[in-house]
């Protein structure tokens, strides 16, 4: 059995969004060569973007979770303790990347990394849903049990129909 794991999105939770200089209010957002900036961020390919990108908190939320809600965008940002559990069990199918995370006022927020899935596949412990990067992770039972067993529980999870 697999489980859906995603950030909490209640009003009290911290919500974040990607930002950069000159970002238009409405998307789609493209790089100079026409690629979708959000897709590049979601895949952890920040080195392919010619301008600095950061995530900034917005809204009323004050609860920093183990995964942070990105408003439905396919970008995933997870706590270093979430990542440490995945590393400790040797989970496959994911990778991390550095992110510049800022509080509402612009102060840096340490302790978070971007997380991207490396593909679909029944042999992987952590995968994406629907065949592409999106806001949630599909994880095997032992991954969810390891996260919860380590007290890493500030995220939503539910069983997926197989």
DSSP file (Angstrom, degrees, kcal/mol; ACC not computed):
  #  RESIDUE AA STRUCTURE BP1 BP2  ACC     N-H-->O    O-->H-N    N-H-->O    O-->H-N    TCO  KAPPA ALPHA  PHI   PSI    X-CA   Y-CA   Z-CA
    1    1 A X              0   0    0      0, 0.0   140,-1.2     0, 0.0     2,-0.3   0.000 360.0 360.0 360.0 145.1    0.0    0.0    0.0
    2    2 A X  E     -A  140   0A   0    158,-0.5   158,-2.5   138,-0.2     2,-0.4  -0.803 360.0-146.4-118.0 163.4    1.1    3.5   -0.7
    3    3 A X  E     -AB 139 159A   0    136,-2.9   136,-2.9    -2,-0.3     2,-0.5  -0.954  14.3-125.0-131.6 146.1    0.2    6.8    0.9
    4    4 A X  E     -AB 138 158A   0    154,-3.0   154,-1.7    -2,-0.4     2,-0.4  -0.782  28.3-171.6 -85.9 130.9   -0.2   10.4   -0.2
    5    5 A X  E     +AB 137 157A   0    132,-2.6   132,-2.9    -2,-0.5     2,-0.3  -0.996  17.4 148.6-126.0 127.4    2.0   12.8    1.8
    6    6 A X  E     -AB 136 156A   0    150,-2.3   150,-2.8    -2,-0.4   130,-0.1  -0.966  46.8 -79.5-152.6 167.3    1.6   16.5    1.4
    7    7 A X        -     0   0    0    128,-0.5     2,-0.2    -2,-0.3    61,-0.2  -0.300  47.8-108.1 -66.8 150.5    1.9   19.8    3.3
    8    8 A X        -     0   0    0     59,-0.6    61,-0.5   146,-0.3    57,-0.1  -0.545  28.8-169.8 -75.4 148.3   -0.8   21.0    5.6
    9    9 A X        +     0   0    0     -2,-0.2    -1,-0.1    59,-0.1     6,-0.1   0.070  32.8 133.7-133.2  26.6   -2.8   23.9    4.2
   10   10 A X  S >  S-     0   0    0      1,-0.1     3,-1.6     4,-0.1    51,-0.1  -0.305  71.9-103.5 -70.6 163.6   -5.0   25.1    7.0
   11   11 A X  T 3  S+     0   0    0      1,-0.3    49,-0.1    50,-0.1     4,-0.1   0.842 122.4  55.7 -56.9 -34.4   -5.2   28.9    7.7
   12   12 A X  T 3  S+     0   0    0     49,-0.2    51,-2.8    50,-0.1    50,-2.0   0.618  91.6  91.9 -77.7 -11.0   -2.9   28.4   10.7
   13   13 A X  B <  S-d   63   0B   0     -3,-1.6    48,-0.4    48,-0.2     2,-0.3  -0.555  86.8-106.7 -83.3 148.2   -0.2   26.8    8.6
   14   14 A X        -     0   0    0     49,-2.5    55,-0.9    -2,-0.2     2,-0.4  -0.582  34.5-160.0 -71.3 130.2    2.6   28.7    6.9
   15   15 A X  E     -Ef  58  69C   0     43,-0.9    43,-2.3    -2,-0.3     2,-0.3  -0.900   8.3-168.5-109.3 142.7    2.1   29.0    3.2
   16   16 A X  E     -E   57   0C   0     53,-3.2     2,-0.3    -2,-0.4    41,-0.2  -0.892   7.1-169.2-128.4 160.0    5.0   29.9    0.9
   17   17 A X  E     -E   56   0C   0     39,-1.5    39,-2.3    -2,-0.3     2,-0.2  -0.995  30.6-104.1-145.6 148.7    5.4   30.9   -2.7
   18   18 A X  E     -E   55   0C   0     -2,-0.3     2,-0.3    37,-0.2    37,-0.2  -0.482  42.7-176.8 -71.4 143.1    8.3   31.2   -5.1
   19   19 A X  E     +E   54   0C   0     35,-3.4    35,-2.3    -2,-0.2     2,-0.3  -0.951  12.8 165.6-137.4 157.0    9.4   34.7   -5.8
   20   20 A X    >   -     0   0    0     -2,-0.3     3,-1.8    33,-0.2    33,-0.1  -0.960  48.3 -76.1-162.2 160.5   11.9   36.5   -8.0
   21   21 A X  T 3  S+     0   0    0     31,-0.5    -2,-0.0    -2,-0.3     0, 0.0  -0.384 117.4  13.3 -61.2 132.6   12.6   40.0   -9.2
   22   22 A X  T 3  S+     0   0    0      1,-0.2     2,-0.3    -2,-0.1    -1,-0.3   0.584  83.0 161.4  79.4   9.9   10.2   41.0  -11.9
   23   23 A X    <   -     0   0    0     -3,-1.8    -1,-0.2     1,-0.1     4,-0.1  -0.487  39.1-126.1 -65.9 123.8    7.8   38.1  -11.4
   24   24 A X        -     0   0    0     -2,-0.3    -1,-0.1     1,-0.1     4,-0.0  -0.365  15.6-119.4 -68.0 152.8    4.5   39.0  -13.0
   25   25 A X  S    S+     0   0    0      1,-0.1     2,-0.4    -2,-0.0    -1,-0.1   0.867  98.6  40.2 -60.9 -37.7    1.4   38.8  -10.7
   26   26 A X  S    S-     0   0    0      2,-0.1    -2,-0.1     1,-0.0    -1,-0.1  -0.898  88.2-118.1-116.2 144.2   -0.2   36.2  -13.0
   27   27 A X  S    S+     0   0    0     -2,-0.4     2,-0.2     2,-0.1    -1,-0.0  -0.134  73.6 112.7 -85.1-172.3    1.5   33.2  -14.7
   28   28 A X        -     0   0    0     -4,-0.0     2,-0.6    -2,-0.0    -2,-0.1   0.492  59.4-157.8 -74.0 154.2    2.5   31.3  -16.6
   29   29 A X        -     0   0    0     -2,-0.2     8,-2.5    -6,-0.0     9,-0.5  -0.903  13.4-176.3-107.4 122.0    6.1   32.3  -15.6
   30   30 A X  B     -I   36   0D   0     -2,-0.6     6,-0.2     6,-0.3     2,-0.1  -0.871  22.6-124.8-120.9 150.2    8.7   31.5  -18.2
   31   31 A X    >   -     0   0    0      4,-2.9     3,-2.2    -2,-0.3    18,-0.1  -0.282  45.7 -91.5 -77.7 173.8   12.5   31.9  -18.3
   32   32 A X  T 3  S+     0   0    0      1,-0.3    -1,-0.1     2,-0.1    17,-0.0   0.804 129.6  52.0 -59.2 -29.2   14.2   33.8  -21.1
   33   33 A X  T 3  S-     0   0    0      2,-0.1    -1,-0.3     1,-0.0    -2,-0.0   0.308 123.8-102.9 -93.4  10.6   14.5   30.6  -23.1
   34   34 A X  S <  S+     0   0    0     -3,-2.2     2,-0.2     1,-0.3    -2,-0.1   0.427  73.7 138.5  92.2  -1.1   10.7   29.8  -22.7
   35   35 A X        -     0   0    0      1,-0.1    -4,-2.9    -5,-0.1     2,-0.5  -0.498  63.3-101.8 -79.9 150.5   10.9   27.1  -20.1
   36   36 A X  B  >  -I   30   0D   0     -6,-0.2     4,-1.9     1,-0.2    -6,-0.3  -0.583  26.6-153.9 -72.4 118.2    8.3   27.1  -17.2
   37   37 A X  H  > S+     0   0    0     -8,-2.5     4,-2.5    -2,-0.5     5,-0.2   0.889  92.7  53.2 -63.0 -41.7   10.1   28.5  -14.2
   38   38 A X  H  > S+     0   0    0     -9,-0.5     4,-2.9     1,-0.2    -1,-0.2   0.898 108.1  50.9 -63.7 -39.9    7.8   26.7  -11.7
   39   39 A X  H  > S+     0   0    0      2,-0.2     4,-1.9     1,-0.2    -1,-0.2   0.902 110.1  49.9 -63.2 -40.2    8.6   23.4  -13.4
   40   40 A X  H  <>S+     0   0    0     -4,-1.9     5,-2.8     2,-0.2     4,-0.3   0.918 113.2  46.1 -63.7 -42.9   12.3   24.1  -13.2
   41   41 A X  H ><5S+     0   0    0     -4,-2.5     3,-1.8     1,-0.2    -2,-0.2   0.944 111.0  52.3 -63.2 -47.9   11.9   24.9   -9.5
   42   42 A X  H 3<5S+     0   0    0     -4,-2.9    34,-0.2     1,-0.3    -1,-0.2   0.839 109.7  49.5 -59.6 -34.8    9.8   21.8   -8.8
   43   43 A X  T 3<5S-     0   0    0     -4,-1.9    -1,-0.3    -5,-0.2    -2,-0.2   0.476 116.8-113.7 -83.1  -1.6   12.4   19.6  -10.4
   44   44 A X  T < 5S+     0   0    0     -3,-1.8     2,-0.6    -4,-0.3     3,-0.3   0.690  74.8 135.0  78.7  19.1   15.2   21.1   -8.4
   45   45 A X    > < +     0   0    0     -5,-2.8     3,-1.8    -6,-0.2    -4,-0.1  -0.284  10.9 138.5 -97.2  48.1   16.8   22.7  -11.5
   46   46 A X  G >   +     0   0    0     -2,-0.6     3,-1.7     1,-0.3    -1,-0.2   0.782  64.1  67.9 -63.9 -26.7   17.4   26.1  -10.0
   47   47 A X  G 3  S+     0   0    0     -3,-0.3    -1,-0.3     1,-0.3    -2,-0.1   0.650  93.6  59.7 -68.1 -12.8   20.8   26.2  -11.7
   48   48 A X  G <  S+     0   0    0     -3,-1.8     2,-0.5    -8,-0.1    -1,-0.3   0.352  87.9  87.8 -94.9   4.9   19.0   26.4  -15.0
   49   49 A X  S <  S-     0   0    0     -3,-1.7     4,-0.1    -4,-0.1   -18,-0.0  -0.908  70.0-148.3-106.0 130.7   17.3   29.6  -14.0
   50   50 A X  S    S+     0   0    0     -2,-0.5     2,-0.3     2,-0.1    -1,-0.1   0.338  76.8  53.7 -84.5   8.1   19.3   32.8  -14.8
   51   51 A X  S    S-     0   0    0     -5,-0.2     2,-0.1   -31,-0.0    -2,-0.1  -0.969  94.7 -90.0-140.0 155.0   17.9   34.8  -11.9
   52   52 A X        -     0   0    0     -2,-0.3   -31,-0.5     1,-0.0     2,-0.4  -0.413  40.1-166.7 -68.1 136.5   17.7   34.3   -8.1
   53   53 A X        +     0   0    0     -2,-0.1    47,-0.4   -33,-0.1     2,-0.3  -0.964   9.4 173.8-121.8 139.3   14.6   32.5   -6.8
   54   54 A X  E     -E   19   0C   0    -35,-2.3   -35,-3.4    -2,-0.4     2,-0.4  -0.937  28.7-123.6-137.5 163.5   13.4   32.3   -3.2
   55   55 A X  E     -Eg  18 101C   0     45,-3.1    47,-2.5    -2,-0.3     2,-0.4  -0.912  28.7-168.7-105.5 136.7   10.4   31.1   -1.3
   56   56 A X  E     -Eg  17 102C   0    -39,-2.3   -39,-1.5    -2,-0.4    47,-0.2  -0.987  20.8-120.4-130.6 137.3    8.6   33.6    0.9
   57   57 A X  E     +E   16   0C   0     45,-2.3     2,-0.3    -2,-0.4   -41,-0.2  -0.405  36.9 171.6 -68.7 146.7    5.9   33.0    3.5
   58   58 A X  E     +E   15   0C   0    -43,-2.3   -43,-0.9    -2,-0.1     3,-0.3  -0.944  33.1  38.5-147.9 167.7    2.6   34.8    3.0
   59   59 A X  S    S-     0   0    0     -2,-0.3    45,-0.1     1,-0.2   -45,-0.0  -0.392  97.2 -59.6  86.7-165.3   -0.8   34.8    4.6
   60   60 A X  S    S+     0   0    0    -49,-0.1    -1,-0.2    -2,-0.1   -46,-0.1   0.561  87.4 121.4 -97.0 -10.7   -1.8   34.5    8.2
   61   61 A X        +     0   0    0    -48,-0.4   -48,-0.2    -3,-0.3   -49,-0.2  -0.174  28.9 173.3 -63.8 146.3   -0.3   31.1    9.1
   62   62 A X        +     0   0    0    -50,-2.0     2,-0.8   -48,-0.1   -49,-0.2   0.406  49.1 100.6-127.1  -5.1    2.3   30.8   11.9
   63   63 A X  B     -d   13   0B   0    -51,-2.8   -49,-2.5     1,-0.0     2,-0.6  -0.769  58.5-154.2 -92.2 111.6    2.7   26.9   12.1
   64   64 A X        -     0   0    0     -2,-0.8     4,-0.1   -51,-0.2     2,-0.1  -0.757  20.6-164.3 -84.7 118.1    5.9   25.8   10.3
   65   65 A X        -     0   0    0     -2,-0.6    90,-0.2     2,-0.2     3,-0.1  -0.271  36.4-103.3 -95.8-179.2    5.4   22.2    9.2
   66   66 A X  S    S+     0   0    0     88,-1.9    13,-2.6     1,-0.2     2,-0.3   0.655 117.4  30.4 -78.8 -17.4    7.6   19.4    8.1
   67   67 A X  E    S-J   78   0E   0     87,-1.1   -59,-0.6    11,-0.2     2,-0.4  -0.985  86.8-139.1-132.9 144.0    6.3   20.2    4.6
   68   68 A X  E     -J   77   0E   0      9,-2.3     9,-0.6    -2,-0.3     2,-0.2  -0.886  18.0-118.1-111.2 134.1    5.2   23.7    3.6
   69   69 A X  B     -f   15   0C   0    -55,-0.9   -53,-3.2   -61,-0.5     7,-0.1  -0.478  21.2-170.1 -70.4 128.8    2.2   24.5    1.4
   70   70 A X    >   -     0   0    0      3,-0.2     3,-1.4    -2,-0.2   -52,-0.2  -0.027  53.7 -97.0-110.5  28.0    3.0   26.1   -1.9
   71   71 A X  T 3  S-     0   0    0      1,-0.3     3,-0.1   -54,-0.1    -2,-0.1   0.745  81.6 -51.9  68.8  23.9   -0.5   27.0   -2.8
   72   72 A X  T 3  S+     0   0    0      1,-0.3    63,-0.3     3,-0.1    -1,-0.3   0.389 100.5 137.4  92.1  -3.7   -1.0   24.0   -5.0
   73   73 A X    <   -     0   0    0     -3,-1.4    -1,-0.3     1,-0.1    -3,-0.2  -0.361  67.3-113.5 -69.5 158.5    2.2   24.6   -7.1
   74   74 A X  S    S+     0   0    0     59,-0.1     2,-0.2    60,-0.1    60,-0.2   0.428  82.6 111.3 -76.9   3.8    4.2   21.4   -7.8
   75   75 A X        -     0   0    0     -5,-0.2     2,-0.4    58,-0.1    -5,-0.2  -0.571  52.1-159.5 -79.2 138.5    7.1   22.7   -5.7
   76   76 A X        -     0   0    0     39,-0.5    39,-2.4    -2,-0.2     2,-0.4  -0.980  10.1-175.8-123.0 131.8    7.8   20.8   -2.4
   77   77 A X  E     -JK  68 114E   0     -9,-0.6    -9,-2.3    -2,-0.4     2,-0.3  -0.995  12.3-178.4-126.0 125.8    9.8   22.2    0.5
   78   78 A X  E     -JK  67 113E   0     35,-2.8    35,-2.8    -2,-0.4   -11,-0.2  -0.872  29.6-101.1-126.8 155.2   10.4   19.9    3.5
   79   79 A X  E  >  - K   0 112E   0    -13,-2.6     4,-2.1    -2,-0.3     3,-0.3  -0.319  31.9-117.3 -69.4 155.3   12.1   20.2    6.9
   80   80 A X  H  > S+     0   0    0     31,-2.3     4,-2.4     1,-0.2    -1,-0.1   0.794 117.3  57.7 -65.3 -26.2   15.6   18.9    7.3
   81   81 A X  H  > S+     0   0    0     30,-0.3     4,-1.5     2,-0.2    -1,-0.2   0.863 105.1  50.5 -71.9 -33.3   14.3   16.4    9.9
   82   82 A X  H  > S+     0   0    0     -3,-0.3     4,-1.7     2,-0.2    -2,-0.2   0.943 113.8  45.2 -61.7 -49.5   11.9   15.0    7.2
   83   83 A X  H  X S+     0   0    0     -4,-2.1     4,-2.5     1,-0.2    -2,-0.2   0.886 107.4  58.6 -63.0 -40.3   14.8   14.7    4.8
   84   84 A X  H  X S+     0   0    0     -4,-2.4     4,-2.5     1,-0.2    -1,-0.2   0.869 104.9  50.5 -60.0 -37.5   17.0   13.1    7.5
   85   85 A X  H  X S+     0   0    0     -4,-1.5     4,-1.6     2,-0.2    -1,-0.2   0.937 109.4  50.1 -66.5 -45.5   14.5   10.3    8.0
   86   86 A X  H  <>S+     0   0    0     -4,-1.7     5,-2.2     1,-0.2     4,-0.4   0.921 114.1  46.1 -57.5 -43.2   14.4    9.6    4.3
   87   87 A X  H ><5S+     0   0    0     -4,-2.5     3,-1.1     1,-0.2    -1,-0.2   0.908 108.1  56.4 -64.5 -42.1   18.2    9.4    4.3
   88   88 A X  H 3<5S+     0   0    0     -4,-2.5    -1,-0.2     1,-0.3    -2,-0.2   0.785 112.2  41.1 -65.4 -27.8   18.3    7.3    7.4
   89   89 A X  T 3<5S-     0   0    0     -4,-1.6    -1,-0.3    -3,-0.2    -2,-0.2   0.422 110.2-119.5 -98.6   1.1   16.2    4.5    5.9
   90   90 A X  T < 5 -     0   0    0     -3,-1.1    -3,-0.2    -4,-0.4    -2,-0.1   0.831  42.7-173.5  66.9  32.2   17.8    4.7    2.4
   91   91 A X      < -     0   0    0     -5,-2.2     2,-0.2    -6,-0.2     3,-0.2  -0.296   9.1-145.8 -60.9 142.2   14.5    5.7    0.7
   92   92 A X        +     0   0    0      1,-0.2    34,-2.3    31,-0.1    33,-0.4  -0.705  64.1  52.6-108.2 159.4   14.8    5.8   -3.1
   93   93 A X  S    S+     0   0    0      1,-0.3    25,-2.1    -2,-0.2    26,-0.5   0.616  89.8  77.0  99.3  14.9   13.1    8.0   -5.7
   94   94 A X  E     -L  117   0E   0     23,-0.3     2,-0.3    -3,-0.2    -1,-0.3  -0.954  47.2-169.9-149.3 163.8   13.8   11.5   -4.4
   95   95 A X  E     -L  116   0E   0     21,-2.3    21,-2.7    -2,-0.3     2,-0.3  -0.972  16.3-132.7-151.1 162.2   16.5   14.2   -4.2
   96   96 A X  E     -L  115   0E   0     -2,-0.3     2,-0.3    19,-0.2    19,-0.2  -0.732  13.8-170.1-114.5 165.4   17.0   17.5   -2.4
   97   97 A X  E     -L  114   0E   0     17,-1.8    17,-3.0    -2,-0.3     2,-0.1  -0.983  33.5 -96.5-150.6 150.7   18.1   20.9   -3.4
   98   98 A X        -     0   0    0     -2,-0.3     2,-0.4    15,-0.2    15,-0.1  -0.395  40.2-169.2 -67.1 140.8   19.0   24.1   -1.5
   99   99 A X        -     0   0    0     13,-0.5     2,-0.9    -2,-0.1    13,-0.2  -0.972  25.1-131.9-130.0 149.2   16.3   26.7   -1.2
  100  100 A X        -     0   0    0    -47,-0.4   -45,-3.1    -2,-0.4     2,-0.4  -0.885  34.3-173.4 -96.4 103.8   16.3   30.3    0.0
  101  101 A X  E     -g   55   0C   0     -2,-0.9     8,-2.7     8,-0.4     2,-0.4  -0.872   1.9-172.9-107.1 132.9   13.4   30.3    2.4
  102  102 A X  E     -gH  56 108C   0    -47,-2.5   -45,-2.3    -2,-0.4     6,-0.2  -0.953  20.9-124.4-128.9 144.1   12.2   33.6    3.9
  103  103 A X    >   -     0   0    0      4,-3.2     3,-1.9    -2,-0.4     6,-0.1  -0.182  48.5 -87.0 -70.8 174.0    9.7   34.6    6.6
  104  104 A X  T 3  S+     0   0    0      1,-0.3    -1,-0.1     2,-0.1   -45,-0.1   0.868 131.1  49.3 -53.5 -40.0    7.0   37.1    5.7
  105  105 A X  T 3  S-     0   0    0      2,-0.1    -1,-0.3     1,-0.0   -49,-0.0   0.510 123.9-102.1 -80.7  -4.2    9.2   40.0    6.7
  106  106 A X  S <  S+     0   0    0     -3,-1.9    -2,-0.1     1,-0.3     2,-0.1   0.345  73.3 141.4 102.4  -6.0   12.1   38.7    4.6
  107  107 A X        -     0   0    0      1,-0.1    -4,-3.2    -5,-0.1    -1,-0.3  -0.435  59.4-101.3 -69.5 143.9   14.3   37.1    7.3
  108  108 A X  B     -H  102   0C   0     -6,-0.2     2,-0.5    -2,-0.1    -6,-0.3  -0.335  28.9-152.0 -64.3 145.3   16.0   33.8    6.3
  109  109 A X        -     0   0    0     -8,-2.7    -8,-0.4    -3,-0.1     3,-0.3  -0.957  13.8-159.5-120.0 109.6   14.4   30.6    7.7
  110  110 A X        +     0   0    0     -2,-0.5     3,-0.1     1,-0.2   -10,-0.0  -0.314  61.0  58.8 -80.7 169.3   16.9   27.8    8.1
  111  111 A X  S    S+     0   0    0      1,-0.3   -31,-2.3   -32,-0.1     2,-0.3   0.653  80.3 101.1  92.7  17.3   16.1   24.1    8.3
  112  112 A X  E     -K   79   0E   0     -3,-0.3   -13,-0.5   -33,-0.3     2,-0.3  -0.975  41.4-174.7-135.9 149.9   14.3   23.4    5.0
  113  113 A X  E     -K   78   0E   0    -35,-2.8   -35,-2.8    -2,-0.3     2,-0.2  -0.956  31.4-109.4-134.1 153.4   15.3   21.9    1.6
  114  114 A X  E     -KL  77  97E   0    -17,-3.0   -17,-1.8    -2,-0.3     2,-0.4  -0.594  34.5-156.6 -75.1 147.8   13.5   21.6   -1.7
  115  115 A X  E     - L   0  96E   0    -39,-2.4   -39,-0.5    -2,-0.2     2,-0.4  -0.997  12.6-179.7-132.1 132.4   12.5   18.0   -2.5
  116  116 A X  E     - L   0  95E   0    -21,-2.7   -21,-2.3    -2,-0.4     2,-0.2  -0.969  25.0-125.9-129.1 144.3   11.9   16.6   -5.9
  117  117 A X  E     - L   0  94E   0     -2,-0.4   -23,-0.3   -23,-0.2    10,-0.1  -0.614  11.1-144.3 -85.3 151.4   10.9   13.1   -7.0
  118  118 A X        -     0   0    0    -25,-2.1     2,-0.3     8,-0.4   -24,-0.2   0.496  63.1 -58.6 -97.1  -4.4   13.1   11.4   -9.5
  119  119 A X        -     0   0    0    -26,-0.5     9,-0.4     7,-0.2    -1,-0.3  -0.839  58.3 -68.0 153.6 172.9   10.3    9.6  -11.3
  120  120 A X        +     0   0    0     -2,-0.3     2,-0.1     7,-0.2     3,-0.1  -0.493  59.3 131.8 -83.1 163.9    7.5    7.1  -11.1
  121  121 A X    >   -     0   0    0      7,-0.2     3,-1.4    -2,-0.2    -2,-0.1  -0.399  57.0-128.2 153.3 132.2    8.1    3.5  -10.5
  122  122 A X  T 3  S+     0   0    0      1,-0.3    -1,-0.1    -2,-0.1     5,-0.0   0.720 109.1  61.3 -66.7 -20.6    6.9    0.7   -8.3
  123  123 A X  T 3  S+     0   0    0     -3,-0.1     2,-0.3     2,-0.0    -1,-0.3   0.563  89.5  88.0 -83.2  -7.8   10.4   -0.1   -7.3
  124  124 A X    <   -     0   0    0     -3,-1.4   -31,-0.2     1,-0.1     3,-0.1  -0.665  66.6-148.6 -94.1 147.5   10.9    3.4   -5.7
  125  125 A X  S    S+     0   0    0    -33,-0.4    15,-1.8    -2,-0.3     2,-0.4   0.810  89.6  33.1 -80.8 -32.2   10.0    4.3   -2.1
  126  126 A X  E    S+C  139   0A   0    -34,-2.3    -8,-0.4    13,-0.2     2,-0.3  -0.994  76.6 156.0-128.1 124.3    9.1    7.9   -2.9
  127  127 A X  E     -C  138   0A   0     11,-2.8    11,-3.0    -2,-0.4     2,-0.2  -0.856  38.0-104.1-139.2 174.0    7.5    8.9   -6.2
  128  128 A X        -     0   0    0     -9,-0.4     3,-0.4    -2,-0.3     2,-0.2  -0.657  33.8-116.3 -98.2 161.7    5.3   11.5   -7.7
  129  129 A X  S >  S+     0   0    0      7,-0.4     3,-1.5    -2,-0.2     7,-0.1  -0.620  89.1  15.0 -90.6 153.2    1.7   11.2   -8.6
  130  130 A X  T 3  S-     0   0    0      1,-0.3    -1,-0.2    -2,-0.2     3,-0.1   0.557 121.7 -73.5  65.7  10.5    0.3   11.4  -12.1
  131  131 A X  T 3  S+     0   0    0     -3,-0.4     2,-0.3     1,-0.2    -1,-0.3   0.596 111.5  64.3  84.6  10.1    3.6   11.0  -13.8
  132  132 A X  S <  S-     0   0    0     -3,-1.5    -3,-0.2   -13,-0.1    -1,-0.2  -0.977  94.9 -69.9-156.6 165.2    5.1   14.4  -13.1
  133  133 A X        +     0   0    0     -2,-0.3     2,-0.3    -5,-0.1   -59,-0.1  -0.342  62.6 153.6 -57.7 135.6    6.2   16.7  -10.2
  134  134 A X        -     0   0    0      2,-0.4   -60,-0.1   -60,-0.2   -61,-0.1  -0.888  57.8 -78.5-153.3-174.3    3.3   17.9   -8.2
  135  135 A X  S    S+     0   0    0    -63,-0.3  -128,-0.5    -2,-0.3     2,-0.2   0.590 103.6  54.7 -71.7 -11.0    2.4   19.1   -4.7
  136  136 A X  E     -A    6   0A   0   -130,-0.1    -7,-0.4    -7,-0.1    -2,-0.4  -0.744  68.1-135.3-121.9 166.4    2.3   15.7   -3.1
  137  137 A X  E     -A    5   0A   0   -132,-2.9  -132,-2.6    -2,-0.2     2,-0.6  -0.914  10.2-143.4-114.5 147.0    4.5   12.6   -2.6
  138  138 A X  E     -AC   4 127A   0    -11,-3.0   -11,-2.8    -2,-0.4     2,-0.3  -0.967  31.5-179.7-104.0 121.3    3.5    9.0   -3.0
  139  139 A X  E     -AC   3 126A   0   -136,-2.9  -136,-2.9    -2,-0.6   -13,-0.2  -0.910  27.4-115.0-125.0 151.2    5.3    7.0   -0.3
  140  140 A X  E >>  -A    2   0A   0    -15,-1.8     4,-1.8    -2,-0.3     3,-1.0  -0.404  38.7-102.9 -76.5 160.4    5.5    3.3    0.6
  141  141 A X  H 3> S+     0   0    0   -140,-1.2     4,-2.8     1,-0.3     5,-0.2   0.879 119.4  55.6 -52.7 -46.2    4.2    2.2    4.0
  142  142 A X  H 3> S+     0   0    0      1,-0.2     4,-1.8     2,-0.2    -1,-0.3   0.813 106.2  52.8 -62.9 -28.5    7.6    1.8    5.6
  143  143 A X  H <> S+     0   0    0     -3,-1.0     4,-2.4     2,-0.2    -1,-0.2   0.948 111.3  44.5 -69.6 -49.1    8.5    5.4    4.6
  144  144 A X  H  X S+     0   0    0     -4,-1.8     4,-2.7     1,-0.2     5,-0.3   0.919 113.5  51.5 -60.9 -43.1    5.4    6.8    6.3
  145  145 A X  H  X S+     0   0    0     -4,-2.8     4,-2.6     1,-0.2    -1,-0.2   0.890 109.9  49.6 -61.8 -39.2    6.0    4.6    9.4
  146  146 A X  H  X S+     0   0    0     -4,-1.8     4,-1.5    -5,-0.2     6,-0.2   0.917 111.8  48.2 -66.3 -43.1    9.6    5.8    9.7
  147  147 A X  H  <>S+     0   0    0     -4,-2.4     5,-2.5     2,-0.2     3,-0.4   0.961 116.8  41.3 -60.6 -52.1    8.6    9.5    9.4
  148  148 A X  H ><5S+     0   0    0     -4,-2.7     3,-1.6     1,-0.2    -2,-0.2   0.888 111.9  56.1 -65.4 -38.8    5.8    9.1   12.0
  149  149 A X  H 3<5S+     0   0    0     -4,-2.6    -1,-0.2    -5,-0.3    -2,-0.2   0.786 106.4  51.2 -63.2 -28.0    8.0    6.9   14.3
  150  150 A X  T 3<5S-     0   0    0     -4,-1.5    -1,-0.3    -3,-0.4    -2,-0.2   0.374 121.7-107.4 -89.2   3.6   10.7    9.6   14.3
  151  151 A X  T < 5S+     0   0    0     -3,-1.6     2,-1.2     1,-0.2    -3,-0.2   0.618  76.9 137.5  79.7  12.0    8.1   12.2   15.4
  152  152 A X      < +     0   0    0     -5,-2.5    -1,-0.2    -6,-0.2    -2,-0.2  -0.776  20.8 129.6 -90.5  96.6    8.2   13.8   11.9
  153  153 A X        +     0   0    0     -2,-1.2     2,-1.7    -3,-0.1    -1,-0.2   0.241  16.5 116.2-139.8  13.2    4.4   14.4   11.6
  154  154 A X        +     0   0    0     -3,-0.1   -88,-1.9     2,-0.0   -87,-1.1  -0.414  67.9  72.0 -89.1  63.2    3.7   18.0   10.7
  155  155 A X  S    S-     0   0    0     -2,-1.7     2,-0.3   -89,-0.2  -148,-0.2  -0.951  83.8-100.9-159.9 165.6    2.2   17.0    7.3
  156  156 A X  E     +B    6   0A   0   -150,-2.8  -150,-2.3    -2,-0.3     2,-0.3  -0.713  38.6 175.4 -94.5 148.7   -1.0   15.4    6.0
  157  157 A X  E     +B    5   0A   0     -2,-0.3     2,-0.3  -152,-0.2  -152,-0.2  -0.993   7.3 167.3-151.2 149.8   -1.1   11.8    4.9
  158  158 A X  E     -B    4   0A   0   -154,-1.7  -154,-3.0    -2,-0.3     2,-0.1  -0.980  40.6 -92.6-157.6 152.5   -3.8    9.4    3.7
  159  159 A X  E     -B    3   0A   0     -2,-0.3     2,-0.4  -156,-0.2  -156,-0.2  -0.379  35.9-138.7 -67.2 146.1   -3.9    6.0    2.1
  160  160 A X        -     0   0    0   -158,-2.5  -158,-0.5    -2,-0.1     2,-0.3  -0.857  22.0-111.6-102.3 141.4   -4.0    5.8   -1.7
  161  161 A X              0   0    0     -2,-0.4  -158,-0.0     1,-0.1    -1,-0.0  -0.540 360.0 360.0 -69.5 133.8   -6.3    3.3   -3.5
  162  162 A X              0   0    0     -2,-0.3    -1,-0.1  -160,-0.0    -2,-0.0   0.392 360.0 360.0-102.0 360.0   -4.2    0.8   -5.2
